[in-house]
Amino acid sequence: MSTISKPVAFIIGYGSNLGPAIARKFKSEGFSVAVSARKLNEKAAKEDGYLGIQADFGDIASVRNAFDRLESELGPAAAVIYNAASSSPTSPSDPLANSYETFLGNVNVTGVNVYEVARRTKAGFEKLPAETPRAFIGTGNLTPWIQLPSLLGLSVGKRAMVNIVESSAAAYGPQGYRFYFAHEVKGSTGGPQIPPTGQAHGKRYTVQAVNCPS
């Protein structure tokens, strides 16, 4: 962690559950926090002590503008949390019911545009002091490994995210750049925790972001 200034955490997908809990936890750990969502009250975010950046992560120009603004106002992020997703459920018996445009929108937000987020995250990591821990964490679920025909767009997007994260972790891990695909499971069964709990995500994500790899 930098001894010169506060490290920066960028929470993408600042909704009503996970995003606020994760942001509060990072702030309590001494991070400067930026939050972003398609529908975001930037004034309310500022009142909570965050830099609010309204952005649509289905639009690649908006993704780039969000990172430009982050770096110009706070600096490059040491922790980037990708919590954005898009889903348009269909009947399980008709997974191809959505239009191509709807399907593509789901996939872009959930997975494909994660490529540009990861690319900009890695470029930011390169600007940080050598002693600063760095982590990208993508919020996941079980859809990359199970069949849910009614959530085809979400599933394809999450599978793309997994591929991007795994490739980045393998390539940049030796440099201390950590990339994670994380989802909450029940301690008793190992099954998915539904609904996911914001407090648990905040606790785990800050541990992953603050601790240097052993």
C-alpha positions as CSV (number, residue, x, y, z in Angstrom):
1,M,0.0,0.0,0.0
2,S,1.4,3.4,-0.9
3,T,2.9,5.4,1.9
4,I,2.5,8.6,0.0
5,S,-1.2,8.8,-0.5
6,K,-4.3,6.7,0.0
7,P,-4.8,3.8,-2.3
8,V,-7.8,4.0,-4.6
9,A,-10.7,1.5,-4.9
10,F,-13.0,1.7,-7.9
11,I,-16.4,-0.1,-7.4
12,I,-18.2,-0.7,-10.7
13,G,-21.8,-1.7,-10.5
14,Y,-22.9,0.3,-7.5
15,G,-26.3,-1.1,-6.9
16,S,-28.4,-1.5,-3.7
17,N,-26.7,-4.5,-2.1
18,L,-23.1,-5.5,-2.8
19,G,-21.8,-2.2,-4.1
20,P,-22.6,0.0,-1.1
21,A,-21.3,-2.6,1.3
22,I,-18.1,-3.1,-0.6
23,A,-17.6,0.6,-0.9
24,R,-18.1,1.2,2.9
25,K,-15.6,-1.6,3.7
26,F,-12.9,-0.2,1.4
27,K,-13.4,3.3,2.9
28,S,-13.1,1.9,6.4
29,E,-9.8,0.3,5.4
30,G,-8.4,3.7,4.4
31,F,-9.0,3.7,0.6
32,S,-10.2,6.6,-1.4
33,V,-13.3,5.2,-3.1
34,A,-14.9,5.8,-6.5
35,V,-18.3,4.3,-7.3
36,S,-19.9,3.9,-10.7
37,A,-23.2,2.8,-12.1
38,R,-25.5,3.5,-15.1
39,K,-28.0,5.2,-12.8
40,L,-26.0,7.0,-10.2
41,N,-26.7,10.0,-8.0
42,E,-23.3,11.6,-8.0
43,K,-24.3,14.1,-5.4
44,A,-25.5,11.4,-3.0
45,A,-22.2,9.5,-3.6
46,K,-20.2,12.6,-2.7
47,E,-22.2,13.0,0.5
48,D,-21.2,9.4,1.4
49,G,-17.6,10.3,0.8
50,Y,-17.1,8.8,-2.6
51,L,-16.3,10.0,-6.1
52,G,-19.4,9.2,-8.1
53,I,-18.9,8.5,-11.8
54,Q,-22.1,7.9,-13.8
55,A,-21.3,5.4,-16.6
56,D,-22.8,2.8,-18.8
57,F,-20.5,-0.2,-18.9
58,G,-22.3,-1.6,-21.9
59,D,-20.9,1.4,-23.8
60,I,-17.2,1.1,-24.5
61,A,-16.8,4.9,-24.8
62,S,-18.4,5.3,-21.4
63,V,-16.1,2.7,-19.9
64,R,-13.1,4.6,-21.1
65,N,-14.4,8.0,-20.0
66,A,-15.0,6.5,-16.5
67,F,-11.4,5.4,-16.1
68,D,-10.2,8.8,-17.5
69,R,-12.2,10.6,-14.9
70,L,-11.1,8.2,-12.1
71,E,-7.4,8.8,-12.9
72,S,-7.7,12.5,-13.3
73,E,-9.6,13.0,-10.0
74,L,-8.2,10.3,-7.7
75,G,-5.4,8.6,-9.6
76,P,-5.0,5.0,-10.8
77,A,-6.9,2.3,-8.8
78,A,-5.1,-0.3,-6.7
79,A,-8.4,-2.2,-6.4
80,V,-11.0,-2.5,-9.1
81,I,-14.2,-4.3,-8.3
82,Y,-16.4,-5.3,-11.3
83,N,-19.9,-5.8,-10.0
84,A,-21.8,-4.8,-13.1
85,A,-24.1,-7.3,-14.9
86,S,-27.0,-7.4,-17.2
87,S,-29.7,-10.1,-17.5
88,S,-32.9,-10.5,-19.5
89,P,-34.5,-13.8,-18.4
90,T,-36.4,-15.9,-20.8
91,S,-38.5,-19.1,-20.3
92,P,-36.2,-22.1,-19.7
93,S,-37.8,-23.8,-22.6
94,D,-36.9,-20.9,-25.0
95,P,-33.4,-19.6,-24.4
96,L,-33.3,-18.0,-27.8
97,A,-36.4,-15.8,-27.3
98,N,-34.5,-12.6,-26.8
99,S,-33.4,-10.5,-29.7
100,Y,-29.8,-10.5,-30.8
101,E,-29.5,-6.9,-29.5
102,T,-30.8,-7.8,-26.1
103,F,-28.5,-10.9,-25.9
104,L,-25.5,-8.9,-27.0
105,G,-26.2,-6.1,-24.4
106,N,-26.3,-8.7,-21.6
107,V,-23.0,-10.3,-22.8
108,N,-21.2,-6.9,-23.2
109,V,-22.0,-5.6,-19.8
110,T,-21.5,-8.9,-18.0
111,G,-18.4,-10.0,-19.8
112,V,-17.0,-8.7,-23.1
113,N,-16.4,-5.1,-21.8
114,V,-14.6,-6.6,-18.8
115,Y,-11.7,-6.9,-21.3
116,E,-11.4,-3.1,-21.5
117,V,-11.9,-2.7,-17.8
118,A,-9.1,-5.3,-17.1
119,R,-6.9,-3.6,-19.7
120,R,-7.4,-0.2,-18.1
121,T,-6.9,-1.7,-14.7
122,K,-3.6,-3.2,-15.6
123,A,-2.4,0.0,-17.2
124,G,-3.3,1.7,-13.9
125,F,-1.4,-0.9,-11.9
126,E,1.7,-0.1,-13.8
127,K,1.6,3.5,-12.5
128,L,1.5,2.6,-8.8
129,P,4.4,2.5,-6.4
130,A,6.1,-0.9,-6.3
131,E,4.9,-1.7,-2.7
132,T,1.2,-1.1,-3.5
133,P,-0.9,-4.3,-3.5
134,R,-3.0,-4.5,-6.7
135,A,-6.2,-6.5,-7.3
136,F,-9.0,-6.8,-9.8
137,I,-12.0,-8.7,-8.5
138,G,-14.9,-9.7,-10.8
139,T,-18.1,-10.6,-8.9
140,G,-19.2,-13.9,-10.3
141,N,-21.7,-16.7,-9.8
142,L,-22.1,-20.4,-10.8
143,T,-23.4,-19.7,-14.4
144,P,-20.0,-20.5,-16.1
145,W,-20.3,-24.1,-14.8
146,I,-24.0,-24.9,-14.8
147,Q,-26.8,-24.8,-17.4
148,L,-29.3,-22.0,-16.9
149,P,-31.1,-21.7,-20.3
150,S,-33.3,-18.8,-19.0
151,L,-30.1,-16.7,-18.3
152,L,-28.2,-17.3,-21.5
153,G,-26.9,-13.8,-21.9
154,L,-25.7,-13.6,-18.3
155,S,-24.1,-17.0,-18.5
156,V,-22.2,-16.3,-21.7
157,G,-21.0,-13.0,-20.2
158,K,-19.8,-14.6,-17.0
159,R,-17.9,-17.3,-19.0
160,A,-16.2,-14.5,-20.9
161,M,-15.3,-12.8,-17.6
162,V,-13.8,-16.1,-16.2
163,N,-11.6,-16.4,-19.3
164,I,-10.4,-12.9,-19.1
165,V,-9.6,-13.2,-15.4
166,E,-7.9,-16.5,-15.7
167,S,-5.7,-15.4,-18.6
168,S,-4.8,-12.1,-16.8
169,A,-4.0,-13.9,-13.5
170,A,-1.7,-16.3,-15.3
171,A,0.1,-13.7,-17.3
172,Y,0.4,-10.9,-14.7
173,G,0.5,-12.8,-11.4
174,P,4.3,-13.0,-11.4
175,Q,4.3,-9.2,-11.4
176,G,2.0,-9.1,-8.3
177,Y,-1.1,-8.1,-10.3
178,R,-3.9,-10.2,-9.0
179,F,-7.1,-11.1,-10.8
180,Y,-10.0,-12.9,-9.2
181,F,-13.4,-14.2,-10.1
182,A,-15.2,-14.4,-6.8
183,H,-18.7,-15.6,-5.7
184,E,-20.2,-16.3,-2.3
185,V,-21.1,-19.9,-1.3
186,K,-22.9,-21.3,1.7
187,G,-20.4,-22.6,4.3
188,S,-22.5,-25.7,5.1
189,T,-23.1,-26.9,1.5
190,G,-20.8,-25.1,-0.8
191,G,-23.8,-24.1,-2.9
192,P,-24.5,-20.5,-4.0
193,Q,-25.6,-18.0,-1.3
194,I,-28.9,-16.5,-2.6
195,P,-29.2,-13.6,-2.2
196,P,-25.6,-12.7,-1.8
197,T,-24.6,-10.7,1.3
198,G,-22.9,-7.4,0.9
199,Q,-21.1,-7.5,4.2
200,A,-19.4,-10.9,3.3
201,H,-18.3,-9.5,-0.1
202,G,-16.9,-6.4,1.4
203,K,-14.9,-8.3,4.0
204,R,-13.5,-10.8,1.6
205,Y,-12.8,-8.3,-1.2
206,T,-10.8,-6.0,1.1
207,V,-8.7,-9.0,2.3
208,Q,-7.9,-9.9,-1.2
209,A,-7.0,-6.4,-2.2
210,V,-5.0,-5.4,0.8
211,N,-2.9,-8.5,1.4
212,C,0.1,-9.0,-0.8
213,P,0.3,-12.5,-2.4
214,S,2.3,-15.0,-0.3
